[in-house]
Amino acid sequence: MGQSVVAFRQTAGRGRGANTWTSPEGGLYFSVLLERKKDRPATDLAFLGGVALADALSELKPFRGELALKWPNDLLIGGKKVAGLLAELEGSSHVILGIGVNVSTPASQLSALAAKFPPGTVNEWAASSTTPELLAQALLKRLGHLCEWYGEEGFEPIRERWLSHCPWIGRRVQIAAGANSADREFKEGFWATFSGIDADGALVLLLAPDQRPVTLLSAEILCCSS
């Protein structure tokens, strides 16, 4: 694990695609340089970051709502989006992993961009409050351990750990496929059963009525059935 930068306020935070990430005081905004495995996608490290964050939060606090990793790069508590992750290539052998977490961000300053999964904060759901500083310490520790694990064992144990934090396996989700989908039927929102993620982190769905498997590299989960 390489150099990391931790901030508690940003003036120009950004998320996936063209989305901005509102970054007032009360949040944790974190970037770290990670080594990329040869011939592996940068998204491996976004999943690794999601696992590190979920583990760190679980160690710090019990929550009144369900903690869930949402494919490909969000973390929800109680159905609200409290964190997002972004992995970007830095040269040919490294990735910059960015993580933004609403820890105790004032409700009036939360971004409304996550309307399908409304924004929330960690402390909104925690049995007792934590701080961005404590979360940063726990997150750095978990990232260090997981990077060693990834270096030794590869993506598969990270994938399994990510799935252990995703409670949607076997549930129906509504999907809008990304612009790079070759099949027009997937461009608009459609319903399918969430089956998991494959060896490259792609979304695996089962389509009714015959449970035909479909793999998508770019998509958005719009909602999940109860």
FIGU-226194 format. One record per atom (N, C-alpha, C): residue in one letter; y negated, z negated, x negated. Coordinates in pm, whole numbers, plus 32768, in hexadecimal, padded with zeros to 4 digits. Each point is the difference from the previous one (the first is absolute). Layout:
N
AYZX/...
This chain:
226
M807680007FAB/M7F8A80008055/M7F8480007FA7/G7FA18059801F/G7F8A800F7FAD/G7F8A7FB08033/Q7F8A80307FDC/Q7F837FBB8022/Q7FEE7FF68096/S7FCE7F8F802E/S7FE37FEE808E/S7F6E7FD98013/V7FC880268071/V7F767FDE8024/V80037FC08089/V7FC87F8A800B/V7FFD7FB6807E/V7F707FF0802D/A7FE48020807D/A7F7A7FEE8037/A800A7FB78086/F7F967FBC8023/F7FF97FBA8080/F7F97803B805C/R7FC780707FD4/R7FA3804E8051/R7FF380887FBF/Q7FF9806B8051/Q7FEC80887FCE/Q7F928043804F/T7FBC805E7FC0/T7F97804B8046/T802E808B802A/A8073802D7FCB/A802F80888021/A809980048002/G803D7FA6804A/G80927FFF800B/G803080788051/R8078802F7FDF/R8038806F804D/R80957FEE8010/G803580418068/G808D7FF6801F/G804280887FFB/R806C800E804D/R804E807B8000/R7FAF8072803B/G801080777FC7/G7FB880758032/G7F6A7FEE7FED/A7FB6801E8068/A7F6F7FF47FF9/A7FCE7F7B8038/N805B7FA4801F/N7FD97F82803C/N7FB67FA77F9C/T7F9F7FB68034/T7FBF7F997FB0/T80497F7C8017/W7FED7FA27FA4/W80377F7A8012/W7F8D7F9F7FF5/T7FD87FC68071/T7F927FA08002/T80257F8A7FA8/S7FA77FDA7FA4/S80257FA07F97/S7F9A7F8F7FEF/P7FE47FB5806B/P7FA17F917FF4/P80427F867FBE/E7FB27F997FE7/E80367F837FCC/E80647FC78064/G80667FBF7FCA/G806A7FCB8055/G8082804D7FF0/G7FFA80717FB6/G807780507FEA/G802780017F6D/L8074803A7FE5/L803180157F78/L800D80957FE9/Y7FC180317F96/Y7FFF808F7FE0/Y8030800E7F6F/F807080437FF0/F80507FF07F87/F803080887FD1/S7FEC801F7F7F/S8036807B7FC6/S804B7FDE7F80/V807180407FEB/V80507FE67F88/V803C80837FCE/L8006800E7F7D/L803A80767FC2/L80957FE77FE9/L80548056803A/L80917FF17FF5/L803D807C7FC1/E806B7FEA7FB6/E804580707FC1/E805B80448065/R7FF980828003/R80528050805B/R808280277FBD/K806F7FF58049/K807F802E7FC9/K800280997FFA/K803780367F97/K800980907FF1/K8050803C8074/D7FCD806D8038/D80428049806D/D80097FB18081/R7FAB7F98800F/R7FFC7FB4807D/R7F76800F803E/P7FF780018087/P7F7D800E8041/P7FA97F857FEE/A7F7D80158000/A7FA17F907FF6/A80117F9F8073/T803180318072/T800F7FA98076/T80637F8F7FEA/D805A800C7F9E/D80577F8F7FDF/D7FAE7F817FEF/L7F8D800F7FBD/L7FB27F8B7FDB/L7FAC7FCB8074/A7FE680548064/A7FC27FCE807A/A80627FA6804B/F807F802A8007/F80667FAD8040/F80147F7E7FB1/L8001800A7F7C/L800B7F897FAC/L7F8C7FA0801C/G7F878036800A/G7F8D7FAC801E/G80097FBE8088/G8034804A8063/G80127FC68085/G80617F8B7FFE/V806E800F7FB4/V80617F947FF4/V7FC17F887FBB/A7FB580197F94/A7FBF7F927FB8/A7FA07FB4805B/L7FB380488050/L7FA17FBF805A/L80477FB1806C/A8067803B803E/A804B7FBA8068/A80427F837FC9/D803A800B7F88/D803F7F8C7FC1/D7F9A7F937FE1/A7F8D80287FC9/A7F987F9F7FDB/A7FCC7FB7807C/L7FE7804A806B/L7FD07FC0807B/L806A7FA3803B/S807D802C7FFD/S806D7FAE8037/S80107F7E7FB1/E7FEA80067F7D/E800A7F887FAD/E7F8C7FA18019/L7F8B8037801B/L7F897FAC8012/L7FFE7FB98086/K80238048806B/K7FE87FC98085/K806D80278064/P801E7FA8805E/P8045802D8079/P7F9A803C8060/F802D805F8051/F7FA58044805C/F802E7FF18090/R7FA07FFE805B/R801F7FF6808F/R802780878039/G7FE2806B7FB9/G80248086802D/G805D80437F9D/E8042806A802C/E805F80497FAD/E7FBA80497F8E/L802F7FEB7F86/L7FCF80487F8C/L8055807E7FEF/A7FC080737FF8/A804B807E7FFE/A7FBE80647FA2/L8051803F7FAA/L7FD180737FB5/L800D807C8057/K7F93804B8009/K7FFB80798053/K7FFC807A7FA4/W805E805B8017/W800680797FAD/W7F8280538011/P7FC480377F94/P80327FF07F77/P7FBB7F937FB0/N7F8A7FD0802B/N7FB27FAD7FA2/N7FA67F988044/D802E7FC5806D/D7FB27F988042/D80527F818010/L7FBB7F908014/L80427F838021/L7FBF7FC9807E/L80557FDB8061/L7FD27FCA807F/L802C7F6E800D/I7FB07FB38045/I802A7F7B802D/I7FDD7FF78094/G80617FDD8051/G7FE87FF6808F/G7FD48082803E/G802B80727FC6/G7FDA80838035/G7F76802D7FD6/K7FBA7FB47FAC/K7F7C80277FD0/K800780257F6C/K7FB380647FDA/K7FFE802D7F75/K7FA97FA37FAE/V803E7FBF7F9D/V7FB47FA57FAA/V7FF580347F72/A804D80677FDC/A7FFB80327F76/A802980917FFA/G7FCA80467F9D/G8025808A7FE5/G801280157F6B/L805380617FDB/L801C801C7F74/L7FEC80957FE5/L7FDB80207F85/L7FE9808B7FDB/L802D80137F70/A805D805D7FE7/A803180207F7A/A7FCD80897FD8/E7FBA80097F90/E7FC9807E7FD2/E802780197F6F/L8025807C7FE2/L802780247F78/L7F8C7FEE7FA0/E80207FCA7F8A/E7FA17FF57F93/E804280417F85/G7FE1807F7FE9/G8047804A7F9A/G808C8020802F/S805A80197FA4/S808880278024/S80617F8B8004/S7FDB7F8E7FC9/S80617F947FF1/S7FD67F7C803E/H7F8C7FFC8042/H7FD27F82803A/H7FCB8015808D/V7FFA7F938048/V7FCD7FFE8089/V7F9F7F8C800D/I7F9180178044/I7FA67F928024/I80257FD5808D/L802C7F85800E/L80237FC88082/L7F8B7FAD8032/G7FC980268072/G7F947FB5803E/G80327FB6807A/I7FD77F848010/I80297FAD8072/I7F847FBD803A/G7FED800E8081/G7F937FBB8045/G80397FA6806C/V7FD87F817FFF/V80367F9E805E/V7F8D7FB78046/N800380008085/N7FA37FAE804D/N80377F718004/V7FCC7FAA7FAD/V80327F767FFA/V7FB87FA98066/S7F7D7FF27FEF/S7FB07FB48061/S7F82804E8023/T800B80828004/T7F8F8058801D/T7FC87FE3808B/P7F7C7FF2800F/P7FC77FEA8085/P8027806F8061/A80247FDC807A/A802E80618063/A7F98806E8017/S7F807FDE7FF8/S7F9680628019/S7FF9806C7F95/Q80427FE77F8D/Q7FF7805F7F92/Q8084804A7FE5/L80647FEA8056/L807D80477FEF/L7FF280918029/S803F80597FB6/S7FF9808E801F/S8046801C8084/A7FC780598050/A803D8028807F/A8055807E7FF1/L8014802F7F85/L804A807C7FEC/L80937FF38023/A80357F867FF7/A808E7FEB801F/A80127FE18094/A7FC480538056/A7FFD7FE2808F/A808B7FF8803E/K805E80517FCF/K80867FFF803A/K80487F7F7FDE/F7FE57FCA7F8B/F802B7F7A7FD9/F7F807FB77FDA/P7FC57FB5805D/P7F7B7FC97FE8/P7FFB7FA67F85/P7F8C7FF97FBF/P7FF67FB17F86/P80077F6A801C/G80347FB87FA0/G80087F6F8009/G7FF67FC47F76/T800F7F7C7FF6/T7FF87FBC7F80/T807B7FA87FEA/V801A7FE27F81/V806F7FA77FDF/V7FED7F788041/N7F897FC87FF4/N7FEA7F788031/N7FFE7FF58098/E7FF080718041/E800A80018093/E808B7FD7802D/W8065801C7FAC/W808B7FE98026/W80437F917FB0/A7FC07FD27F95/A803F7F9D7FA9/A7FFB7F74803E/A80697FB37FE7/A80037F768030/A7F917FAD7FC1/S7FDD801F7F84/S7F8C7FC47FBE/S7FC2806B7FA8/S7F7D7FF77FEA/S7FB8806D7FBF/S801F800A7F6B/T7FF580797FCC/T800980187F71/T7F7E80407FD3/T7FF780217F80/T7F87803D7FC9/T802580817FB7/P7FA0805B7FEF/P801D80787FB1/P802C7FDF7F71/E7FC87F967FC6/E80247FDA7F78/E80937FD77FF6/L802E7FAD805D/L808D7FD67FFF/L805E80768017/L7FD98058805B/L80548076801A/L8005805A7F86/A7F9080107FB9/A7FFE80537F88/A80627FCB7F98/Q80037F7D7FEC/Q805C7FC57F9F/Q809280198027/A801F7FEA8080/A80898014802F/A802880937FF8/L7FA38059801F/L801C808F7FFF/L801980327F72/L7FB07FD47FA1/L801480287F74/L808A7FD57FCF/K80287F878023/K80837FCD7FD7/K807080578039/R7FF8801F8083/R80688050803E/R8002808E7FC9/L7F8B803A7FE8/L7FFB80877FC8/L804480057F77/G7FE77F9B7FAE/G803E7FFC7F7D/G80977FFF8009/H80367FAB8058/H80917FF78011/H803B80838034/L7FBE803B8063/L80358079803D/L7FF780787FA3/C7F9880077FAE/C7FF5806E7F9F/C80727FF97F9B/E80237F877FD4/E80747FF27FA6/E8080802D8046/W80117FD8807C/W80768025804F/W800880978011/Y7F8F803C8023/Y7FFA80918012/Y802180497F7F/G7FCB7FCC7F8F/G801B803F7F80/G80937FFB7FDB/E80447F958029/E808D7FEF7FDD/E805E80438064/E7FE07FF88081/E805E80288069/E7FD6807C804E/G7F82802B7FF1/G7FD38075804B/G7FCF7FDE808C/F7FF380678053/F7FC27FF08083/F805B7FC1806A/E808280107FF5/E80597FD8806C/E7FF17F6D8028/P7FFF7F9F7FA2/P7FED7F76802C/P7F767FE7803C/I7F9B804A7FD4/I7F7B7FF4803D/I80048034808F/R804580718012/R800F80398087/R80467F9B805D/E806B7FC27FD3/E80487FA08052/E7FA97F868020/R7FB37FD57F9D/R7FA87F8D8017/R7F9180248062/W7FCB807A7FF5/W7F99802D805E/W80387FFF808E/L807880348012/L803E80048085/L80177F748038/S80177F9E7FA9/S80147F778030/S7F817FC6803B/H7F8D803A7FDC/H7F7F7FD58038/H7FD3805A8073/C8054805F8029/C7FDC805D806C/C805A7FE48078/P7FCD7FC18069/P80537FD88072/P8016806F8066/W7FDA807A7FE1/W8002806B8064/W807E80537FFD/I805D7FE37FA7/I807B804E7FF9/I80477FFE8088/G802080788032/G8043800B8081/G7FA27FFF8077/R7F7E7FEE7FEA/R7F9F8000806F/R7FBC80898009/R7FCE801E8077/R7FBE807F8015/R7F6E7FF77FD7/V7FD380687FB9/V7F7680077FD2/V7FC58087802A/Q7F7D80008013/Q7FBB807E801C/Q7FC380327F7D/I801580817FE5/I7FDD803A7F7F/I7FA580788013/A7F9E800D7FA8/A7FB7807D7FF1/A801980307F72/A803E80747FF0/A802280337F7B/A7F8480307FB8/G80057FFC7F7B/G7F90802D7FB0/G7FEF80968002/A7F93802D7FC9/A7FDE808F8003/A806480557FB3/N804B7FC17FA3/N805E80507FB1/N8088800E8042/S800F7FCD807A/S807F80108046/S801380938024/A807880347FE4/A801C808D801A/A802580198092/D801E7F97804A/D8030800E8089/D7F927FD98062/R7FD4805E8052/R7F917FE5805B/R801E7F948066/E807E7FEF8023/E80207F9C8066/E7FDA7F737FD3/F7FEC7FED7F7F/F7FE17F7C7FCC/F7F6A7FEA7FE9/K7FAE8064801C/K7F727FF27FE6/K7FBF7F9E8061/E80288005807E/E7FC97FA58063/E80557F818005/G7FCD7F998044/G804A7F838007/G808680128049/F806C7FCF7FC5/F80838007803F/F80477F7D7FE5/W80687FE3804F/W804A7F847FF2/W808680197FBC/A80287FA47FAA/A808080097FBC/A802B7F737FD8/T807C7FF27FD7/T80327F7E7FD2/T7FEB7FF47F6A/F7FC57F927FD7/F7FE77FE67F72/F80847FDC7FBE/S802C80537FA1/S80807FEA7FBF/S7FF27FC17F75/G7F8D80147FC0/G7FEB7FC67F7C/G7FB3805E7FA6/I80107FEF7F7D/I7FC380597F9F/I806E802F7FA0/D7FF180797FCC/D806980377FAA/D7FE97FDA7F6E/A804C803B7FA7/A7FFC7FDC7F73/A7F7D80237FBC/D7FAD80538042/D7F7B80217FCC/D7F907FC08050/G80227FA9805F/G7F9B7FBD8050/G7FD3804D807A/A803D8073801D/A7FDA804E8076/A80307FBA807F/L7FB88016806D/L80217FC58081/L80798046803D/V80637FB3802C/V807780378040/V80017FD58092/L80068064805A/L7FFD7FEA8090/L807C803D8040/L80257FCB8075/L806C8039804F/L7FC580318083/L801780818020/L7FC7803C8077/L80657FFF8072/A7FD37FDB8078/A805380088077/A80098094802A/P806A80288048/P806A7FAA8036/P807A7FF27FA6/D8004804F7F92/D807A80047FAF/D7FF47FB07F7F/Q7F917FB57FF1/Q7FE97FAF7F88/Q7FFD80567F80/R7FC680758010/R7FF1805A7F8D/R7FA07FC37F9B/P80287FF47F80/P7FA67FC47F9C/P7F9380617FD4/V7F887FCA7FEE/V7F8E804D7FD0/V7FBE7FAE7F91/T7FDB80427F95/T7FBD7FBE7F90/T7F7380377FF2/L7F9D7FA77FFB/L7F7480287FF4/L7FC27FBE7F85/L7FB980517FB1/L7FBA7FCB7F8C/L7F727FD58021/S7FC7803C8066/S7F767FE28026/S7FF97FF08098/A7FD87F8A802D/A7FFA7FE68090/A7FB27F808016/E7FE27FE5807E/E7FBE7F838025/E804D7FC18073/I801D7F7F7FF3/I803E7FB7806E/I7F907FD1805D/L80058030807C/L7F967FE2805F/L80177F7C8048/C807E7FE18022/C801F7F828042/C80967FEC7FFA/C802A7F868022/C808F7FDE8000/C80237FBD8083/S8075801F8036/S802D7FC2807C/S80217F6D7FE6/S7FFA7FAF8067/S801B7F727FF1/S80977FE77FFC/
